[in-house]
């Protein structure tokens, strides 16, 4: 589980122009930027990457290798190094101030 304050992601991205490309895939950036307010979407994806990282317990996986997507039904899914993360369930939510993600490893 990971909880992120949306304003912090926005402020960090504004101060560090390369932050988005160093953390998010091109598809994630395009998805978020297509939204009226992209920052909750960036924040919830950042929280998801952290939650997945924790669930997998693998320090050698960089956040850039973890990518959050939506399936045909709008459910979040995750890939690691371009491959579907089998046995991993993801739940995302955000409000006005916070974004939260839960990653559960099944096995």
Rosetta blueprint (number, residue, H / E / L):
1 X L
2 X E
3 X E
4 X E
5 X E
6 X H
7 X H
8 X H
9 X H
10 X H
11 X H
12 X H
13 X H
14 X H
15 X H
16 X L
17 X L
18 X L
19 X H
20 X H
21 X H
22 X H
23 X H
24 X L
25 X L
26 X H
27 X H
28 X H
29 X H
30 X H
31 X H
32 X H
33 X H
34 X L
35 X L
36 X L
37 X L
38 X L
39 X H
40 X H
41 X H
42 X H
43 X H
44 X H
45 X H
46 X H
47 X H
48 X H
49 X H
50 X H
51 X H
52 X H
53 X H
54 X H
55 X H
56 X H
57 X L
58 X L
59 X L
60 X L
61 X L
62 X L
63 X H
64 X H
65 X H
66 X E
67 X E
68 X E
69 X E
70 X E
71 X L
72 X L
73 X L
74 X L
75 X L
76 X E
77 X E
78 X E
79 X E
80 X E
81 X L
82 X L
83 X E
84 X E
85 X L
86 X L
87 X L
88 X E
89 X E
90 X E
91 X E
92 X E
93 X E
94 X E
95 X L
96 X L
97 X L
98 X E
99 X E
100 X E
101 X E
102 X E
103 X E
104 X E
105 X E
106 X L
107 X L
